[in-house]
């Protein structure tokens, strides 16, 4: 990944405490996994921002390299990679996600 793509990713992550790289956006997810993440975050009433990786192939590939995680969506809290849809579901079901977000947003 080139330096400008990395810088753009870092700027996006800095724009919101909870940030999701996904297919589509929070108002119109474009895949089931992205929709799962949006529904979980909405159910917790957490403010979050999104970036549609379908709109920018450099970011779509770059975020996979940035996180060393091969799939989309990717959820970040305070710039730290938390995981994708499956991990978010596990964290939500265990109650750990609510705790993590409460601390991050306090």
Biotite code that builds the C-alpha atoms (Angstrom):
import biotite.structure as struc

atoms = struc.array([
    struc.Atom([0.000, 0.000, 0.000], chain_id="A", res_id=1, res_name="UNK", atom_name="CA", element="C"),
    struc.Atom([1.331, 3.426, -0.851], chain_id="A", res_id=2, res_name="UNK", atom_name="CA", element="C"),
    struc.Atom([1.814, 6.186, 1.710], chain_id="A", res_id=3, res_name="UNK", atom_name="CA", element="C"),
    struc.Atom([-1.138, 8.266, 0.487], chain_id="A", res_id=4, res_name="UNK", atom_name="CA", element="C"),
    struc.Atom([-3.570, 5.351, 0.869], chain_id="A", res_id=5, res_name="UNK", atom_name="CA", element="C"),
    struc.Atom([-2.270, 4.646, 4.366], chain_id="A", res_id=6, res_name="UNK", atom_name="CA", element="C"),
    struc.Atom([-2.648, 8.324, 5.265], chain_id="A", res_id=7, res_name="UNK", atom_name="CA", element="C"),
    struc.Atom([-6.240, 8.370, 3.942], chain_id="A", res_id=8, res_name="UNK", atom_name="CA", element="C"),
    struc.Atom([-7.083, 5.286, 6.040], chain_id="A", res_id=9, res_name="UNK", atom_name="CA", element="C"),
    struc.Atom([-5.547, 6.860, 9.150], chain_id="A", res_id=10, res_name="UNK", atom_name="CA", element="C"),
    struc.Atom([-7.501, 10.089, 8.541], chain_id="A", res_id=11, res_name="UNK", atom_name="CA", element="C"),
    struc.Atom([-10.746, 8.126, 8.164], chain_id="A", res_id=12, res_name="UNK", atom_name="CA", element="C"),
    struc.Atom([-10.079, 6.237, 11.391], chain_id="A", res_id=13, res_name="UNK", atom_name="CA", element="C"),
    struc.Atom([-9.364, 9.494, 13.218], chain_id="A", res_id=14, res_name="UNK", atom_name="CA", element="C"),
    struc.Atom([-12.691, 10.965, 12.085], chain_id="A", res_id=15, res_name="UNK", atom_name="CA", element="C"),
    struc.Atom([-14.837, 8.878, 14.464], chain_id="A", res_id=16, res_name="UNK", atom_name="CA", element="C"),
    struc.Atom([-14.264, 6.769, 17.598], chain_id="A", res_id=17, res_name="UNK", atom_name="CA", element="C"),
    struc.Atom([-16.175, 3.908, 15.959], chain_id="A", res_id=18, res_name="UNK", atom_name="CA", element="C"),
    struc.Atom([-15.474, 3.430, 12.268], chain_id="A", res_id=19, res_name="UNK", atom_name="CA", element="C"),
    struc.Atom([-16.551, 0.699, 9.865], chain_id="A", res_id=20, res_name="UNK", atom_name="CA", element="C"),
    struc.Atom([-15.085, -0.092, 6.461], chain_id="A", res_id=21, res_name="UNK", atom_name="CA", element="C"),
    struc.Atom([-17.939, -1.883, 4.723], chain_id="A", res_id=22, res_name="UNK", atom_name="CA", element="C"),
    struc.Atom([-19.754, -2.570, 1.494], chain_id="A", res_id=23, res_name="UNK", atom_name="CA", element="C"),
    struc.Atom([-22.341, 0.173, 1.215], chain_id="A", res_id=24, res_name="UNK", atom_name="CA", element="C"),
    struc.Atom([-23.009, 2.571, 4.078], chain_id="A", res_id=25, res_name="UNK", atom_name="CA", element="C"),
    struc.Atom([-24.880, 2.540, 7.364], chain_id="A", res_id=26, res_name="UNK", atom_name="CA", element="C"),
    struc.Atom([-28.090, 3.621, 5.650], chain_id="A", res_id=27, res_name="UNK", atom_name="CA", element="C"),
    struc.Atom([-27.814, 1.053, 2.852], chain_id="A", res_id=28, res_name="UNK", atom_name="CA", element="C"),
    struc.Atom([-25.482, -1.885, 3.519], chain_id="A", res_id=29, res_name="UNK", atom_name="CA", element="C"),
    struc.Atom([-24.619, -3.776, 0.327], chain_id="A", res_id=30, res_name="UNK", atom_name="CA", element="C"),
    struc.Atom([-23.944, -7.205, 1.833], chain_id="A", res_id=31, res_name="UNK", atom_name="CA", element="C"),
    struc.Atom([-25.263, -9.331, 4.669], chain_id="A", res_id=32, res_name="UNK", atom_name="CA", element="C"),
    struc.Atom([-22.073, -9.180, 6.712], chain_id="A", res_id=33, res_name="UNK", atom_name="CA", element="C"),
    struc.Atom([-21.980, -5.383, 6.547], chain_id="A", res_id=34, res_name="UNK", atom_name="CA", element="C"),
    struc.Atom([-25.661, -5.313, 7.473], chain_id="A", res_id=35, res_name="UNK", atom_name="CA", element="C"),
    struc.Atom([-24.954, -7.485, 10.543], chain_id="A", res_id=36, res_name="UNK", atom_name="CA", element="C"),
    struc.Atom([-22.391, -4.974, 11.781], chain_id="A", res_id=37, res_name="UNK", atom_name="CA", element="C"),
    struc.Atom([-24.714, -2.007, 11.193], chain_id="A", res_id=38, res_name="UNK", atom_name="CA", element="C"),
    struc.Atom([-27.578, -3.747, 13.020], chain_id="A", res_id=39, res_name="UNK", atom_name="CA", element="C"),
    struc.Atom([-25.366, -4.595, 16.010], chain_id="A", res_id=40, res_name="UNK", atom_name="CA", element="C"),
    struc.Atom([-24.009, -1.059, 16.336], chain_id="A", res_id=41, res_name="UNK", atom_name="CA", element="C"),
    struc.Atom([-27.483, 0.443, 15.881], chain_id="A", res_id=42, res_name="UNK", atom_name="CA", element="C"),
    struc.Atom([-28.917, -1.881, 18.545], chain_id="A", res_id=43, res_name="UNK", atom_name="CA", element="C"),
    struc.Atom([-26.304, -0.566, 20.984], chain_id="A", res_id=44, res_name="UNK", atom_name="CA", element="C"),
    struc.Atom([-27.167, 3.031, 20.004], chain_id="A", res_id=45, res_name="UNK", atom_name="CA", element="C"),
    struc.Atom([-23.512, 3.696, 19.221], chain_id="A", res_id=46, res_name="UNK", atom_name="CA", element="C"),
    struc.Atom([-22.599, 6.610, 16.963], chain_id="A", res_id=47, res_name="UNK", atom_name="CA", element="C"),
    struc.Atom([-20.369, 5.404, 14.134], chain_id="A", res_id=48, res_name="UNK", atom_name="CA", element="C"),
    struc.Atom([-19.169, 6.373, 10.699], chain_id="A", res_id=49, res_name="UNK", atom_name="CA", element="C"),
    struc.Atom([-18.650, 4.209, 7.653], chain_id="A", res_id=50, res_name="UNK", atom_name="CA", element="C"),
    struc.Atom([-16.692, 4.117, 4.425], chain_id="A", res_id=51, res_name="UNK", atom_name="CA", element="C"),
    struc.Atom([-18.021, 2.288, 1.377], chain_id="A", res_id=52, res_name="UNK", atom_name="CA", element="C"),
    struc.Atom([-15.113, 0.229, 0.068], chain_id="A", res_id=53, res_name="UNK", atom_name="CA", element="C"),
    struc.Atom([-17.032, -0.396, -3.160], chain_id="A", res_id=54, res_name="UNK", atom_name="CA", element="C"),
    struc.Atom([-16.496, 3.284, -4.005], chain_id="A", res_id=55, res_name="UNK", atom_name="CA", element="C"),
    struc.Atom([-12.690, 3.171, -3.813], chain_id="A", res_id=56, res_name="UNK", atom_name="CA", element="C"),
    struc.Atom([-10.592, 0.162, -4.813], chain_id="A", res_id=57, res_name="UNK", atom_name="CA", element="C"),
    struc.Atom([-7.402, 1.612, -3.288], chain_id="A", res_id=58, res_name="UNK", atom_name="CA", element="C"),
    struc.Atom([-9.037, 1.821, 0.135], chain_id="A", res_id=59, res_name="UNK", atom_name="CA", element="C"),
    struc.Atom([-10.743, -1.551, -0.357], chain_id="A", res_id=60, res_name="UNK", atom_name="CA", element="C"),
    struc.Atom([-7.393, -3.276, -0.877], chain_id="A", res_id=61, res_name="UNK", atom_name="CA", element="C"),
    struc.Atom([-5.446, -0.971, 1.410], chain_id="A", res_id=62, res_name="UNK", atom_name="CA", element="C"),
    struc.Atom([-7.596, -1.623, 4.478], chain_id="A", res_id=63, res_name="UNK", atom_name="CA", element="C"),
    struc.Atom([-6.977, -5.360, 4.127], chain_id="A", res_id=64, res_name="UNK", atom_name="CA", element="C"),
    struc.Atom([-3.238, -4.714, 4.196], chain_id="A", res_id=65, res_name="UNK", atom_name="CA", element="C"),
    struc.Atom([-3.547, -2.115, 6.954], chain_id="A", res_id=66, res_name="UNK", atom_name="CA", element="C"),
    struc.Atom([-5.331, -4.521, 9.307], chain_id="A", res_id=67, res_name="UNK", atom_name="CA", element="C"),
    struc.Atom([-3.775, -7.722, 7.988], chain_id="A", res_id=68, res_name="UNK", atom_name="CA", element="C"),
    struc.Atom([-7.364, -9.005, 7.781], chain_id="A", res_id=69, res_name="UNK", atom_name="CA", element="C"),
    struc.Atom([-8.623, -10.320, 4.427], chain_id="A", res_id=70, res_name="UNK", atom_name="CA", element="C"),
    struc.Atom([-12.352, -9.567, 4.612], chain_id="A", res_id=71, res_name="UNK", atom_name="CA", element="C"),
    struc.Atom([-14.798, -6.683, 4.756], chain_id="A", res_id=72, res_name="UNK", atom_name="CA", element="C"),
    struc.Atom([-16.458, -5.322, 6.903], chain_id="A", res_id=73, res_name="UNK", atom_name="CA", element="C"),
    struc.Atom([-13.837, -4.187, 9.359], chain_id="A", res_id=74, res_name="UNK", atom_name="CA", element="C"),
    struc.Atom([-14.711, -2.453, 12.615], chain_id="A", res_id=75, res_name="UNK", atom_name="CA", element="C"),
    struc.Atom([-12.337, -0.098, 14.423], chain_id="A", res_id=76, res_name="UNK", atom_name="CA", element="C"),
    struc.Atom([-12.705, 1.447, 17.868], chain_id="A", res_id=77, res_name="UNK", atom_name="CA", element="C"),
    struc.Atom([-10.447, 4.405, 18.618], chain_id="A", res_id=78, res_name="UNK", atom_name="CA", element="C"),
    struc.Atom([-8.312, 3.430, 15.629], chain_id="A", res_id=79, res_name="UNK", atom_name="CA", element="C"),
    struc.Atom([-7.845, -0.169, 16.833], chain_id="A", res_id=80, res_name="UNK", atom_name="CA", element="C"),
    struc.Atom([-9.038, -3.038, 14.654], chain_id="A", res_id=81, res_name="UNK", atom_name="CA", element="C"),
    struc.Atom([-11.703, -5.040, 16.505], chain_id="A", res_id=82, res_name="UNK", atom_name="CA", element="C"),
    struc.Atom([-12.749, -7.503, 13.808], chain_id="A", res_id=83, res_name="UNK", atom_name="CA", element="C"),
    struc.Atom([-15.284, -8.322, 11.161], chain_id="A", res_id=84, res_name="UNK", atom_name="CA", element="C"),
    struc.Atom([-18.878, -9.483, 11.240], chain_id="A", res_id=85, res_name="UNK", atom_name="CA", element="C"),
    struc.Atom([-18.328, -12.865, 12.919], chain_id="A", res_id=86, res_name="UNK", atom_name="CA", element="C"),
    struc.Atom([-16.116, -11.427, 15.649], chain_id="A", res_id=87, res_name="UNK", atom_name="CA", element="C"),
    struc.Atom([-18.545, -8.570, 16.275], chain_id="A", res_id=88, res_name="UNK", atom_name="CA", element="C"),
    struc.Atom([-21.415, -11.056, 16.633], chain_id="A", res_id=89, res_name="UNK", atom_name="CA", element="C"),
    struc.Atom([-19.380, -13.064, 19.178], chain_id="A", res_id=90, res_name="UNK", atom_name="CA", element="C"),
    struc.Atom([-18.425, -9.924, 21.132], chain_id="A", res_id=91, res_name="UNK", atom_name="CA", element="C"),
    struc.Atom([-22.035, -8.721, 21.071], chain_id="A", res_id=92, res_name="UNK", atom_name="CA", element="C"),
    struc.Atom([-23.442, -12.042, 22.270], chain_id="A", res_id=93, res_name="UNK", atom_name="CA", element="C"),
    struc.Atom([-20.926, -12.242, 25.122], chain_id="A", res_id=94, res_name="UNK", atom_name="CA", element="C"),
    struc.Atom([-21.588, -8.646, 26.246], chain_id="A", res_id=95, res_name="UNK", atom_name="CA", element="C"),
    struc.Atom([-17.956, -7.737, 25.667], chain_id="A", res_id=96, res_name="UNK", atom_name="CA", element="C"),
    struc.Atom([-18.743, -5.387, 22.772], chain_id="A", res_id=97, res_name="UNK", atom_name="CA", element="C"),
    struc.Atom([-21.040, -3.226, 24.914], chain_id="A", res_id=98, res_name="UNK", atom_name="CA", element="C"),
    struc.Atom([-18.289, -2.936, 27.550], chain_id="A", res_id=99, res_name="UNK", atom_name="CA", element="C"),
    struc.Atom([-15.587, -2.153, 24.988], chain_id="A", res_id=100, res_name="UNK", atom_name="CA", element="C"),
    struc.Atom([-17.691, 0.560, 23.377], chain_id="A", res_id=101, res_name="UNK", atom_name="CA", element="C"),
    struc.Atom([-18.747, 2.069, 26.722], chain_id="A", res_id=102, res_name="UNK", atom_name="CA", element="C"),
    struc.Atom([-15.097, 2.457, 27.726], chain_id="A", res_id=103, res_name="UNK", atom_name="CA", element="C"),
    struc.Atom([-14.058, 3.774, 24.312], chain_id="A", res_id=104, res_name="UNK", atom_name="CA", element="C"),
    struc.Atom([-16.825, 6.354, 24.156], chain_id="A", res_id=105, res_name="UNK", atom_name="CA", element="C"),
    struc.Atom([-16.627, 7.488, 27.806], chain_id="A", res_id=106, res_name="UNK", atom_name="CA", element="C"),
])
